[in-house]
């Protein structure tokens, strides 16, 4: 069973307010994949985790859109004193080791380069990279890159 299937099971139990089992599945995910993917995270259909999702850390209120590709060792989380957390659009590629932090929105059809640190909103159809992440290319055709 892969990380997504375990998460979906834990998430379904969490939505039905079944106690203990979602937490047990969260710890099982941690043991198997060294990842923290809480059952409250919303992950869209078709999203996949590269390299079985090793080292992924997601904030409990994270939203990930449909058909995304999430690399290993990424972190999606909030910032101190900010309640909001990142919302990731559809068809987003998140490169290995990337950090997405703060109350930001990542648009649709976006490519986030490896080890990028994203702390500002990212519009649709672009490539970002660097520390802090900057727009490298705009108006891309996502299919040309992934």
C-alpha positions in Angstrom: 0.0 0.0 0.0 1.4 3.4 -1.0 1.4 6.7 0.9 -1.6 8.1 -1.0 -3.8 5.1 -0.3 -2.9 5.1 3.3 -3.6 8.9 3.5 -6.9 8.5 1.7 -7.9 5.8 4.2 -6.9 7.9 7.2 -8.6 11.0 5.7 -11.9 9.1 5.1 -11.8 8.0 8.7 -10.9 11.5 9.9 -13.9 13.0 7.9 -16.2 10.5 9.6 -14.8 11.5 13.0 -13.7 8.0 13.8 -11.2 8.3 16.7 -7.7 6.9 17.0 -7.5 5.1 13.6 -6.6 8.2 11.6 -3.8 9.0 14.1 -2.6 5.4 13.9 -2.5 5.6 10.1 -0.5 8.9 10.3 2.1 7.2 12.5 2.2 4.2 10.1 2.9 6.6 7.3 5.7 8.2 9.3 7.2 4.7 10.1 7.0 3.5 6.5 7.8 6.7 4.6 9.5 9.0 7.1 6.8 11.5 6.2 4.3 13.6 8.1 1.0 13.7 6.2 -1.8 14.3 8.6 -5.3 12.9 7.8 -6.7 16.4 7.6 -4.6 17.3 4.6 -6.7 17.6 1.4 -5.0 15.9 -1.6 -6.7 16.0 -5.0 -7.2 13.1 -7.3 -4.4 12.0 -9.5 -1.7 13.5 -7.2 1.4 11.4 -6.8 4.4 11.4 -4.5 7.8 10.8 -6.1 10.0 8.2 -4.5 7.1 7.0 -2.4 6.9 10.4 -0.6 10.0 10.0 1.5 10.6 12.9 3.8 7.4 14.9 3.0 6.1 17.2 5.7 2.7 18.8 5.2 0.8 21.2 7.5 -2.5 19.7 8.7 -4.5 22.4 6.8 -2.6 22.0 3.6 -4.6 21.8 0.4 -3.0 20.1 -2.7 -4.9 20.2 -6.0 -5.5 17.5 -8.6 -2.8 15.8 -10.7 0.1 17.3 -8.8 3.6 15.7 -8.6 5.2 16.1 -5.2 8.9 15.4 -4.9 10.7 13.8 -1.9 11.8 15.9 1.0 9.4 18.8 0.5 7.9 20.9 3.3 4.5 22.7 3.0 3.8 24.7 6.1 2.7 28.0 7.7 4.7 30.8 9.2 4.7 32.0 12.8 1.6 34.0 13.8 -0.2 33.3 10.4 -3.2 30.9 10.6 -3.4 30.4 6.8 -1.2 27.8 5.1 -0.4 27.3 1.5 -3.0 26.3 -1.0 -1.5 24.5 -4.0 -3.4 24.5 -7.3 -4.0 21.8 -9.9 -1.2 20.3 -12.0 1.7 21.6 -9.9 5.1 19.9 -10.0 7.0 20.4 -6.7 10.7 19.6 -7.0 12.7 17.6 -4.5 13.6 19.5 -1.3 11.3 22.5 -2.0 9.8 24.5 0.8 6.4 26.3 0.5 5.8 28.5 3.5 3.2 30.9 4.7 -0.3 32.0 3.7 0.3 31.8 0.0 -1.5 30.4 -3.1 0.3 28.4 -5.8 -1.5 28.7 -9.2 -2.4 26.0 -11.6 0.2 24.5 -14.1 3.2 25.7 -12.0 6.6 24.1 -11.7 8.5 24.7 -8.5 12.2 23.9 -8.9 14.2 21.7 -6.6 15.2 23.3 -3.2 13.2 26.4 -4.0 11.8 28.3 -1.0 8.4 29.8 -2.0 7.2 32.5 0.3 5.0 34.6 -2.1 2.0 33.8 -4.2 2.8 32.2 -7.6 0.5 32.9 -10.6 -0.7 30.3 -13.0 1.5 28.8 -15.8 4.9 29.7 -14.6 8.2 28.2 -13.4 9.7 29.4 -10.1 13.0 28.6 -8.4 15.7 29.9 -6.1 15.9 31.1 -2.5 13.6 32.9 -2.2 11.8 31.6 -5.2 11.3 34.0 -8.1 9.5 33.6 -11.4 11.9 32.2 -14.0 9.5 31.8 -16.9 5.9 32.8 -17.4 3.1 31.6 -19.7 4.4 28.0 -20.0 2.7 25.0 -21.4 2.9 22.6 -18.5 3.0 19.6 -20.9 6.3 20.7 -22.3 8.0 20.3 -18.9 6.3 17.4 -17.2 
